[in-house]
Amino acid sequence: LDNFEHVLPAALLISELLAGCPELVVMATSRERLHLRGEREVHVEPLTLPSPSDPHYPDSVEALAAVAAIRLFVERADEVRPGFALTTENAPVVTEICRRLDGLPLAIELAAAWVRVLPTPALLERLERRLPLLAGGARDLPARQQTLRATIAWSYDLLTAEEQTLFRRLAVFVGGGTLEAAEMILGTVENPISDVLEGIASLVDKNLLKQAEETGIEARYVMLETVRAFGLEQLATSGEESAIRRQHAAWYLDLAERADPVLLNMSPGNDWLWRLVTEQDNLRAALDWSHQTGDAETFLRMAGALSMFWYLRSGFGEGRQWLNLALASRAPAPASVRARALLGAGLLALYQGEHEPAGEFLSEALKLYRSLGDDFHAPYSQFLLGVVAEDSGVYDRAATLLEEARALFDATGNQAMVANSCYHQGIVAWGQRDLVRATTRLEEALELARATGATFVIRWIVERLGIVTSERGDHSRAAALLHEALIHGQTSGDIHAAISGLPMLGVLAVANDQPALAARLFGATEAIGAPTGQSVIFQLPERTSFEQAVASARAKLGPSAFDAAWDAGTRLTLDEAVAEALAMTQAIIEARAGLVE
């Protein structure tokens, strides 16, 4: 029985037939469950597509051509343009086309038909507005299958009026949303949905929505992007798009501002960090909407509140673009809002190695926060000015600013930031080549950080303590410390620390007489850090250690071998580079254990 969703009341007749005919088996296709006893539901999922981050991602064009979605595209493209084949040049574009179409066979077939008149890169570009393009199916297909819009509209027309309202409103979420967010956003507008959970359950039953794989305690629901595109069309013509998008932006602004103090204070904040990672597309959509509609205060508040998130996730380039746009507006905004955005802009500029603009942003933020009597953000701005001086090699000024900031944090009982200040005092001592005092400060900072649970600071301290320990000649203990930092980094979500730690591990590799590994790690640092806009080897005193290690590795290997190893490193992913570094530190630790035994 095909397309049973159109005659669902007849399901009772099926039940009677099954009861009267014990040997009868009924196979029905339907966009909605029949809700009969004994019913076994088999979902027909879209054609799967491996992610480039998948360790089993096909490593050749031949293997990629065997992936079902790509094979279907190539077959249909060959029908309209004989000789079309997957090549090294077009494979990435074809893969992205299939991914944009969610692996839906009908969508892939309709898109492939355009290869007759469009090169694949042009086809991919036009998929930004996918529904108008995905038309022109075979004339011998049912009308509802000749365009993708008609196929989705077929299901949409079967919904009740309230289900249609819920469906189009849910299309505002990019990459899905939580039940809590849906209830708050859709329940606080004019004509709210009476029972969002019940409505979502119905849309899941009708396969217009699906529950995401569980990643925590929050239920999360997603639409296929092709389905969402139809939902957005309906939302745009409903007259309620502005109200829904305004509530969406308000919800995600609140989320960002709740996460901000946790991340800024280096508190145990992994859950908040991962939550923002999950909601990254919604956060971008909210930023873009507030910017495009001229809601300057919301835009400025959100950009400032997300700055620490961008720092931890190594989103320096993206973060600075948003912050520059937000700060460029001279629309009236509370001083505290502007100060927070300035602090964020200074933070990101600092870690892109742009010390002069970083200092200007932070000095302005400090002035505003002092005028407001803010006893957290004012010392925080001063603390970051100390880090600007530290990274610029102006160690005496850095020591003064950090000591003052530490005293201010201590006066308010903020031990997490006392630990962070103490950590940077250790870095300053390292830059001044006082390795004993650097070790003392770093060990003190580590004790404070562990006591307060300053999750991210612990990783940074352990890593720098490892390098200082290596420079003092204890390579075995240095390996143990850097190994701990690597393990910690695999669960913390702090991509910035993971990338910035690679050259330090290269320094240890040189000290451990592994110049080829060091060169690979240096190459990986360059390749992985560049797209993020992150400057990881131009800050002092790390730069000094890095440059000495590079010169030593080059001398040991010779220019050709060094360049080859560096080039090999540029092809490593972050996970692969970390795995190589872990193997090195583990080997040093095991060798030390063997000597002790």
C-alpha positions as CSV (number, residue, x, y, z in Angstrom):
1,L,0.0,0.0,0.0
2,D,1.7,3.2,-1.2
3,N,1.2,6.8,0.2
4,F,-1.0,5.6,3.0
5,E,-0.8,9.0,4.7
6,H,-3.7,10.1,2.5
7,V,-6.1,7.5,3.8
8,L,-5.0,7.1,7.5
9,P,-8.6,6.6,8.8
10,A,-8.5,3.3,6.7
11,A,-5.9,2.0,9.1
12,L,-8.7,0.5,11.2
13,L,-9.6,-1.6,8.2
14,I,-6.0,-2.9,7.9
15,S,-6.3,-3.8,11.6
16,E,-9.5,-5.8,11.0
17,L,-7.9,-7.6,8.0
18,L,-4.8,-8.6,10.0
19,A,-7.0,-9.9,12.8
20,G,-9.1,-12.0,10.4
21,C,-6.2,-13.2,8.3
22,P,-3.3,-14.3,10.6
23,E,-1.0,-15.1,7.7
24,L,-1.5,-11.7,6.0
25,V,1.4,-9.3,5.9
26,V,0.9,-5.6,5.0
27,M,3.7,-3.4,3.8
28,A,2.7,0.2,3.6
29,T,4.6,3.3,2.6
30,S,3.5,6.4,4.5
31,R,4.8,9.8,5.6
32,E,3.1,9.2,8.9
33,R,2.8,6.1,11.2
34,L,-0.4,4.1,11.1
35,H,-0.4,3.7,14.9
36,L,-1.6,0.1,14.9
37,R,-0.6,-2.6,17.4
38,G,2.2,-4.7,16.0
39,E,3.3,-2.0,13.6
40,R,7.0,-2.1,12.8
41,E,8.4,1.1,11.5
42,V,11.3,1.2,9.1
43,H,12.7,4.6,8.3
44,V,13.9,5.2,4.8
45,E,16.8,7.4,5.5
46,P,18.5,9.8,3.0
47,L,21.6,8.4,1.2
48,T,24.5,8.6,3.6
49,L,27.4,10.9,3.0
50,P,30.7,10.6,4.9
51,S,32.0,13.7,6.6
52,P,35.6,14.8,5.8
53,S,36.2,14.6,9.5
54,D,35.2,10.9,9.5
55,P,38.3,8.7,10.0
56,H,36.7,6.4,7.4
57,Y,36.3,9.1,4.8
58,P,37.1,7.7,1.3
59,D,40.7,8.4,0.5
60,S,40.5,8.3,-3.3
61,V,38.2,9.4,-6.1
62,E,37.3,5.7,-6.8
63,A,36.2,5.1,-3.2
64,L,34.3,8.4,-3.2
65,A,32.5,7.4,-6.4
66,A,31.2,4.3,-4.7
67,V,29.3,6.4,-2.1
68,A,25.6,6.0,-2.8
69,A,24.6,9.7,-3.1
70,I,27.6,10.5,-5.2
71,R,27.1,7.5,-7.4
72,L,23.5,8.5,-8.0
73,F,24.5,12.1,-9.0
74,V,27.2,10.9,-11.4
75,E,24.8,8.4,-13.0
76,R,22.1,11.0,-13.6
77,A,24.6,13.6,-14.7
78,D,26.0,11.1,-17.3
79,E,22.5,10.6,-18.6
80,V,22.2,14.3,-19.6
81,R,25.8,14.9,-20.4
82,P,27.4,11.7,-21.6
83,G,30.9,11.2,-20.4
84,F,30.4,13.0,-17.1
85,A,32.6,11.3,-14.5
86,L,33.9,12.0,-11.0
87,T,37.5,13.4,-11.1
88,T,40.0,14.7,-8.7
89,E,39.0,18.3,-9.7
90,N,35.2,18.0,-9.4
91,A,34.9,15.4,-6.5
92,P,34.9,18.0,-3.7
93,V,32.2,20.1,-5.5
94,V,30.0,17.1,-6.3
95,T,30.4,15.9,-2.7
96,E,29.3,19.3,-1.4
97,I,26.3,19.4,-3.8
98,C,25.1,16.0,-2.4
99,R,25.7,17.2,1.1
100,R,23.7,20.4,0.6
101,L,20.9,18.3,-0.7
102,D,20.9,16.2,2.5
103,G,21.5,13.0,0.4
104,L,17.8,13.1,-0.8
105,P,17.6,11.0,-4.0
106,L,14.9,13.1,-5.7
107,A,16.9,16.3,-4.9
108,I,20.1,14.8,-6.2
109,E,18.4,13.6,-9.4
110,L,16.9,17.0,-10.1
111,A,20.2,18.8,-9.4
112,A,22.1,16.4,-11.6
113,A,19.9,17.2,-14.5
114,W,21.3,20.8,-14.5
115,V,24.8,19.5,-15.4
116,R,23.6,19.6,-19.0
117,V,23.9,23.5,-18.9
118,L,25.8,24.3,-15.7
119,P,29.3,23.4,-14.6
120,T,29.3,21.8,-11.2
121,P,30.8,24.9,-9.4
122,A,28.0,27.1,-10.8
123,L,25.4,24.5,-9.8
124,L,26.8,24.5,-6.2
125,E,26.6,28.3,-6.1
126,R,23.0,28.3,-7.3
127,L,22.0,25.9,-4.6
128,E,22.0,28.8,-2.1
129,R,18.4,29.1,-3.4
130,R,17.8,25.4,-3.9
131,L,14.0,25.0,-4.3
132,P,13.7,27.1,-7.6
133,L,16.5,25.1,-9.1
134,L,15.3,21.7,-8.1
135,A,12.6,21.3,-10.7
136,G,12.1,19.8,-14.1
137,G,11.8,16.1,-13.2
138,A,10.8,13.5,-15.8
139,R,7.3,14.0,-17.3
140,D,6.4,10.4,-16.6
141,L,6.7,11.0,-12.8
142,P,3.7,12.0,-10.8
143,A,3.4,15.8,-10.7
144,R,4.3,15.9,-7.0
145,Q,7.7,14.4,-7.8
146,Q,8.6,16.7,-10.7
147,T,9.9,19.4,-8.4
148,L,11.2,19.2,-4.9
149,R,8.9,22.0,-3.7
150,A,5.9,20.1,-4.9
151,T,7.1,17.0,-3.0
152,I,7.5,18.9,0.2
153,A,4.3,20.8,-0.3
154,W,2.5,17.5,-0.7
155,S,3.4,16.7,2.9
156,Y,2.8,20.3,4.1
157,D,-0.7,20.3,2.8
158,L,-1.6,17.3,4.9
159,L,-0.8,19.1,8.1
160,T,-3.4,20.8,10.3
161,A,-3.4,24.6,10.4
162,E,-1.6,24.6,13.8
163,E,1.0,22.0,12.5
164,Q,1.7,24.2,9.5
165,T,2.2,27.2,11.8
166,L,4.6,25.2,14.0
167,F,6.5,23.8,11.0
168,R,7.2,27.2,9.3
169,R,8.2,28.7,12.7
170,L,10.6,25.9,13.4
171,A,12.3,26.7,10.1
172,V,14.0,29.7,11.8
173,F,16.4,27.3,13.6
174,V,19.6,26.7,11.7
175,G,21.0,23.2,12.3
176,G,18.2,22.4,14.7
177,G,17.1,23.6,18.1
178,T,16.3,22.3,21.5
179,L,12.8,21.7,22.8
180,E,13.4,24.4,25.5
181,A,14.3,27.0,22.8
182,A,11.3,26.1,20.6
183,E,8.9,26.4,23.5
184,M,10.3,29.8,24.6
185,I,10.6,31.3,21.1
186,L,7.3,29.9,19.6
187,G,5.4,30.3,22.8
188,T,6.0,34.0,23.4
189,V,4.8,35.4,20.1
190,E,1.3,36.4,18.9
191,N,-0.9,33.4,18.4
192,P,1.4,31.0,20.3
193,I,1.4,27.3,19.7
194,S,-0.7,25.7,22.4
195,D,1.5,22.6,22.9
196,V,4.9,22.7,21.2
197,L,6.0,19.3,22.4
198,E,2.8,17.6,21.1
199,G,3.2,19.5,17.8
200,I,6.9,18.5,17.4
201,A,6.0,14.9,18.1
202,S,3.4,15.0,15.3
203,L,5.9,16.5,12.9
204,V,8.4,13.8,13.8
205,D,5.7,11.2,13.1
206,K,5.2,12.8,9.7
207,N,8.9,12.8,9.0
208,L,9.1,16.6,8.5
209,L,11.3,16.8,11.6
210,K,13.6,14.4,13.3
211,Q,15.2,14.1,16.7
212,A,18.9,14.5,16.6
213,E,21.2,11.9,18.1
214,E,21.4,12.3,21.9
215,T,24.4,14.4,23.0
216,G,23.1,15.4,26.4
217,I,20.0,15.8,28.5
218,E,18.3,18.3,26.1
219,A,16.1,17.0,23.3
220,R,17.1,18.5,20.0
221,Y,15.2,18.5,16.7
222,V,16.4,19.2,13.2
223,M,15.0,19.7,9.7
224,L,16.7,18.6,6.5
225,E,18.0,21.8,4.9
226,T,15.9,21.2,1.8
227,V,12.7,20.9,3.9
228,R,13.8,23.9,6.0
229,A,14.1,26.0,2.8
230,F,10.5,25.3,2.1
231,G,9.6,26.2,5.6
232,L,11.4,29.5,5.3
233,E,9.4,30.3,2.2
234,Q,6.2,29.7,4.1
235,L,7.5,31.8,7.0
236,A,8.3,34.7,4.7
237,T,4.8,34.8,3.3
238,S,3.1,34.3,6.6
239,G,3.7,37.9,7.9
240,E,5.2,36.6,11.1
241,E,8.9,36.2,10.1
242,S,10.1,39.4,11.8
243,A,8.5,38.5,15.1
244,I,9.8,34.9,15.0
245,R,13.4,36.0,14.1
246,R,13.3,38.7,16.8
247,Q,12.4,36.1,19.4
248,H,15.1,33.7,18.0
249,A,17.7,36.4,18.3
250,A,16.6,37.3,21.9
251,W,16.8,33.6,22.9
252,Y,20.4,33.2,21.6
253,L,21.5,36.5,23.0
254,D,20.4,35.3,26.4
255,L,22.2,32.0,25.8
256,A,25.5,33.8,24.9
257,E,25.2,36.2,27.8
258,R,24.6,33.3,30.3
259,A,27.7,31.5,29.0
260,D,29.9,34.6,28.8
261,P,30.8,35.1,32.5
262,V,31.5,31.3,32.9
263,L,33.9,31.2,30.0
264,L,35.5,34.6,30.8
265,N,36.2,33.6,34.4
266,M,37.8,30.4,33.2
267,S,35.3,28.5,35.4
268,P,34.4,24.8,34.9
269,G,32.6,25.7,31.7
270,N,33.0,22.7,29.3
271,D,29.2,22.2,29.2
272,W,28.6,25.9,28.2
273,L,31.4,25.8,25.6
274,W,30.0,22.6,24.0
275,R,26.5,24.1,24.1
276,L,27.7,27.2,22.2
277,V,29.5,24.9,19.7
278,T,26.2,23.0,19.1
279,E,24.3,26.3,18.6
280,Q,27.0,28.0,16.5
281,D,24.8,28.2,13.3
282,N,21.9,29.7,15.3
283,L,24.2,32.2,16.9
284,R,25.5,33.3,13.5
285,A,21.9,33.6,12.2
286,A,21.0,35.7,15.2
287,L,24.0,37.9,14.7
288,D,23.3,38.4,11.1
289,W,19.6,39.2,11.7
290,S,20.4,41.8,14.3
291,H,23.0,43.4,12.0
292,Q,20.8,43.3,8.9
293,T,17.8,44.8,10.7
294,G,19.7,47.5,12.4
295,D,19.3,46.2,16.0
296,A,22.6,47.7,17.0
297,E,22.4,47.0,20.7
298,T,21.5,43.3,20.3
299,F,24.3,43.0,17.7
300,L,26.8,44.6,20.0
301,R,25.8,42.7,23.1
302,M,25.9,39.3,21.3
303,A,29.2,40.0,19.6
304,G,30.8,41.0,22.9
305,A,29.3,38.0,24.8
306,L,30.7,35.5,22.2
307,S,34.3,36.8,22.2
308,M,35.5,34.3,24.7
309,F,33.8,31.5,22.8
310,W,35.6,32.6,19.6
311,Y,38.9,32.7,21.5
312,L,38.5,29.2,22.9
313,R,37.4,27.8,19.6
314,S,40.1,29.6,17.6
315,G,37.5,31.6,15.7
316,F,39.7,34.8,15.7
317,G,39.0,35.9,12.2
318,E,35.3,35.4,12.3
319,G,35.0,36.9,15.8
320,R,36.9,40.1,14.8
321,Q,34.7,40.5,11.7
322,W,31.5,40.5,13.8
323,L,33.0,42.7,16.4
324,N,34.4,45.2,13.9
325,L,31.0,45.5,12.3
326,A,29.3,45.9,15.7
327,L,31.7,48.5,17.0
328,A,31.6,50.5,13.7
329,S,28.0,51.4,14.5
330,R,27.7,54.6,16.6
331,A,24.1,53.9,17.5
332,P,23.4,54.6,21.2
333,A,24.3,51.6,23.5
334,P,24.9,51.3,27.2
335,A,28.6,51.9,28.2
336,S,28.8,48.4,29.7
337,V,27.7,46.9,26.3
338,R,30.3,48.8,24.3
339,A,33.0,48.1,26.9
340,R,32.3,44.4,26.7
341,A,32.6,44.4,22.9
342,L,35.9,46.4,23.2
343,L,37.3,43.9,25.6
344,G,36.4,41.1,23.2
345,A,38.0,42.9,20.3
346,G,41.1,43.5,22.3
347,L,41.3,39.8,23.3
348,L,41.0,38.5,19.8
349,A,43.4,41.1,18.3
350,L,45.9,40.2,21.0
351,Y,45.9,36.5,19.9
352,Q,46.2,37.4,16.3
353,G,49.5,39.1,17.2
354,E,48.1,42.6,16.5
355,H,49.3,44.2,19.8
356,E,48.8,47.9,18.9
357,P,45.1,47.7,18.1
358,A,44.7,45.2,21.0
359,G,46.1,47.8,23.4
360,E,43.8,50.5,22.0
361,F,40.7,48.4,22.4
362,L,41.6,47.3,25.9
363,S,42.6,50.8,27.1
364,E,39.2,52.1,26.0
365,A,37.5,49.2,27.7
366,L,39.4,49.8,30.9
367,K,38.5,53.5,30.9
368,L,34.8,52.7,30.5
369,Y,34.8,49.9,33.1
370,R,36.5,52.1,35.7
371,S,33.9,54.8,35.1
372,L,31.2,52.2,35.8
373,G,33.0,50.9,38.9
374,D,33.0,47.4,37.5
375,D,35.3,45.4,39.8
376,F,35.5,42.4,37.5
377,H,35.8,43.7,34.0
378,A,38.1,46.6,34.9
379,P,40.8,44.4,36.4
380,Y,40.2,41.9,33.5
381,S,40.9,44.6,31.0
382,Q,44.1,45.6,32.9
383,F,45.1,41.9,33.1
384,L,44.8,41.6,29.3
385,L,46.9,44.8,28.8
386,G,49.5,43.0,30.9
387,V,49.4,40.1,28.5
388,V,49.8,42.5,25.6
389,A,53.0,43.8,27.2
390,E,54.1,40.3,27.9
391,D,53.6,39.1,24.3
392,S,55.4,42.2,23.1
393,G,58.4,41.5,25.2
394,V,57.9,44.6,27.5
395,Y,58.3,42.4,30.6
396,D,58.7,45.1,33.2
397,R,55.5,46.8,32.3
398,A,53.8,43.4,32.0
399,A,54.9,42.5,35.5
400,T,53.5,45.7,37.0
401,L,50.1,45.4,35.2
402,L,49.7,41.7,36.1
403,E,50.7,42.3,39.8
404,E,48.1,45.1,40.1
405,A,45.4,43.0,38.3
406,R,46.1,40.0,40.6
407,A,45.7,42.2,43.7
408,L,42.4,43.5,42.4
409,F,41.1,40.0,41.7
410,D,42.3,38.8,45.1
411,A,40.5,41.6,46.8
412,T,37.2,40.4,45.2
413,G,37.8,36.8,46.0
414,N,38.2,35.8,42.3
415,Q,40.7,33.0,42.7
416,A,40.3,31.7,39.2
417,M,41.6,35.0,37.8
418,V,44.3,35.1,40.6
419,A,45.4,31.8,39.2
420,N,45.4,33.1,35.6
421,S,47.3,36.3,36.6
422,C,49.9,34.1,38.5
423,Y,50.2,31.9,35.4
424,H,51.1,35.0,33.2
425,Q,53.5,36.2,35.9
426,G,55.3,32.9,35.4
427,I,55.4,33.5,31.6
428,V,56.9,36.9,32.2
429,A,59.6,35.4,34.4
430,W,60.3,32.8,31.6
431,G,60.6,35.7,29.2
432,Q,63.1,37.4,31.6
433,R,65.0,34.0,31.5
434,D,64.5,33.5,35.3
435,L,63.5,29.8,34.9
436,V,63.5,29.1,38.6
437,R,61.1,31.9,39.3
438,A,59.0,31.0,36.3
439,T,58.7,27.4,37.6
440,T,57.7,28.7,41.1
441,R,55.0,31.0,39.7
442,L,53.7,28.3,37.3
443,E,53.5,25.7,40.0
444,E,51.7,28.2,42.3
445,A,49.3,29.0,39.5
446,L,48.6,25.3,38.9
447,E,47.8,24.7,42.5
448,L,45.4,27.7,42.5
449,A,43.8,26.6,39.2
450,R,43.2,23.1,40.4
451,A,41.7,24.3,43.7
452,T,39.3,26.6,41.9
453,G,38.5,24.3,38.9
454,A,39.7,26.8,36.4
455,T,39.4,24.2,33.6
456,F,41.0,26.0,30.7
457,V,43.8,27.7,32.7
458,I,45.0,24.3,34.0
459,R,45.8,23.2,30.4
460,W,47.7,26.4,29.6
461,I,49.7,26.2,32.8
462,V,50.7,22.6,32.5
463,E,51.7,23.1,28.9
464,R,54.0,26.1,29.6
465,L,55.4,24.5,32.7
466,G,56.3,21.5,30.5
467,I,58.4,23.8,28.2
468,V,60.1,25.6,31.0
469,T,60.9,22.2,32.6
470,S,62.3,21.1,29.3
471,E,64.5,24.2,29.1
472,R,65.8,23.4,32.5
473,G,66.9,20.0,31.2
474,D,64.3,17.6,32.6
475,H,62.8,16.3,29.4
476,S,61.1,13.3,31.0
477,R,59.1,15.5,33.4
478,A,58.4,17.9,30.6
479,A,57.0,15.0,28.5
480,A,54.7,14.0,31.3
481,L,53.4,17.5,31.7
482,L,52.8,18.0,28.0
483,H,51.2,14.6,27.8
484,E,48.8,15.7,30.6
485,A,48.0,18.9,28.7
486,L,47.3,16.9,25.5
487,I,44.9,14.5,27.2
488,H,43.2,17.4,28.9
489,G,42.8,19.2,25.6
490,Q,41.0,16.3,24.0
491,T,38.0,16.8,26.2
492,S,38.1,20.6,27.0
493,G,37.0,21.8,23.6
494,D,39.7,24.5,23.7
495,I,40.9,24.5,20.1
496,H,43.0,27.6,20.6
497,A,45.1,25.8,23.2
498,A,45.4,22.7,21.1
499,I,46.8,24.6,18.1
500,S,49.1,26.9,20.1
501,G,50.4,23.8,21.9
502,L,51.7,22.2,18.8
503,P,54.9,24.3,18.4
504,M,55.7,23.8,22.0
505,L,55.5,20.0,21.4
506,G,57.8,20.6,18.5
507,V,60.3,22.3,20.8
508,L,60.2,19.2,23.0
509,A,60.7,17.0,20.0
510,V,63.9,18.9,19.1
511,A,65.2,18.5,22.7
512,N,64.4,14.8,22.4
513,D,66.4,14.5,19.2
514,Q,63.4,14.0,16.9
515,P,63.9,16.9,14.4
516,A,61.7,15.4,11.7
517,L,58.7,15.1,14.1
518,A,59.4,18.7,15.2
519,A,59.3,19.9,11.6
520,R,56.0,18.1,11.0
521,L,54.5,19.7,14.1
522,F,55.7,23.1,13.0
523,G,54.2,22.6,9.6
524,A,51.0,21.5,11.1
525,T,50.9,24.6,13.3
526,E,51.2,26.8,10.3
527,A,48.6,25.0,8.2
528,I,46.0,24.5,11.0
529,G,46.4,27.9,12.5
530,A,46.3,30.0,9.4
531,P,42.6,29.5,8.4
532,T,41.5,30.4,12.0
533,G,43.3,33.7,11.9
534,Q,45.3,32.5,15.0
535,S,48.8,33.8,15.6
536,V,50.5,31.0,17.6
537,I,54.2,31.5,17.0
538,F,54.6,35.3,17.1
539,Q,54.2,36.0,20.8
540,L,57.0,36.3,23.3
541,P,58.6,34.4,25.0
542,E,57.2,31.4,23.1
543,R,58.6,32.8,19.8
544,T,62.1,32.7,21.1
545,S,61.9,29.0,22.0
546,F,60.2,28.2,18.7
547,E,62.8,30.0,16.5
548,Q,65.7,28.3,18.3
549,A,64.0,24.9,17.9
550,V,63.3,25.6,14.2
551,A,67.0,26.5,13.6
552,S,68.2,23.4,15.5
553,A,65.9,21.1,13.6
554,R,66.9,22.6,10.2
555,A,70.6,22.2,11.1
556,K,70.1,18.6,12.2
557,L,68.1,17.5,9.1
558,G,69.5,19.7,6.4
559,P,67.3,22.2,4.5
560,S,65.8,19.7,2.0
561,A,64.8,17.1,4.6
562,F,63.5,19.8,7.0
563,D,61.4,21.4,4.2
564,A,60.0,18.0,3.2
565,A,59.1,17.2,6.8
566,W,57.5,20.6,7.3
567,D,55.5,20.2,4.1
568,A,54.3,16.8,5.3
569,G,53.1,18.4,8.5
570,T,51.0,20.9,6.6
571,R,48.8,18.0,5.4
572,L,48.1,16.7,8.9
573,T,44.8,17.3,10.6
574,L,44.8,18.6,14.2
575,D,43.8,15.2,15.5
576,E,46.6,13.6,13.5
577,A,49.2,16.1,14.7
578,V,48.0,15.6,18.3
579,A,48.2,11.8,17.9
580,E,51.9,12.1,16.7
581,A,52.7,14.3,19.7
582,L,51.0,11.9,22.1
583,A,53.0,9.0,20.8
584,M,56.2,11.0,21.4
585,T,55.3,12.0,25.0
586,Q,54.1,8.5,25.8
587,A,57.3,7.0,24.5
588,I,59.4,9.4,26.6
589,I,57.3,8.6,29.7
590,E,57.6,4.8,29.1
591,A,61.4,5.1,28.6
592,R,61.7,7.0,31.8
593,A,59.6,4.3,33.6
594,G,61.9,1.6,32.2
595,L,65.0,3.4,33.6
596,V,63.4,3.7,37.0
597,E,62.6,0.0,37.1
